[in-house]
Amino acid sequence: MLDRFRLPRRMPRSEPELPASARTVAIIMDGNGRWARKRGLPVLAGHRAGTAALRRTVEAAPGLGIRSLCVYAFSTENWSRSDDEVRDLMDLFRHTIRTEFPQLHRQGVRIRFQGRRDRVSDELLGLMTGIEEQTAGNERLDLYVAFDYGGRAEIVDACRRLVADGVRVEEIDSAALQARLARPELPDPDLVIRTSGERRLSNFLLWQAAYAELVFTPTLWPDFDGEALRAALQEYAGRRRRFGGRAGDR
């Protein structure tokens, strides 16, 4: 008799498939200053060690299935640091473009800068433009360097372009705004990594990272390398991306 009152058995919902690989990765390179202070070194030594970490990471990325890599090199807020540190960073950036980026060019890396360009010297601007042109035909990896970049400023600038382009209110949608971002060709990141143990985005890719998976590692940026990148990708691969839906929804 009780069988008549039993509820029908609910079929378990199938879980979303695990992501195979993160094709687009963004990294907040944090911890250069702390790395230097732990060793009793000037902050500039940490930034130089961070440049070496960047090269190691870029060289490892294609072998791990990454197609696009975006790194946070210098934010719009970093101008507020001491004059000496800003000057040292600009000198190091020039040195990196002259000595490190040509080697990445020979490895098939296409380099693009993302952010403002009106606050740098003519010399640095020329170096940035030159390496972009030199690497334009490369296809092994797209490296986006966020320099003098802020996510809020990028969205504000995109809104200004909508107005300047005469886009009508009823025509404004996500696609229209995204087309006017600083680098609309940059795919939305699958994964955002922040080093040094801090747990925030710090105004980085606020639009693009809306549904990115986040991995926070205690490793200071100068100690980051291909193995650390592999570990972050493995953590990503164990997650289920739902994009606002529930498990099993299609």
Secondary structure, 3 states (H helix, E strand, C coil): CHHHHCCCCCCCCCCCCCCCCCCEEEEECCCHHHHHHHCCCCHHHHHHHHHHHHHHHHHHCHHHCCCEEEEEEEEHHHHHCCHHHHHHHHHHHHHHHHHCHHHHHHCCEEEEEECCCCCCCHHHHHHHHHHHHHCCCCCCEEEEEEEEECHHHHHHHHHHHHHHCCCCHHHCCHHHHHCCCCCCCCCCCCEEEECCCCCCCCCCCCCCCCCCEEEECCCCHHHCCHHHHHHHHHHHHCCCCCCCCCCCCC
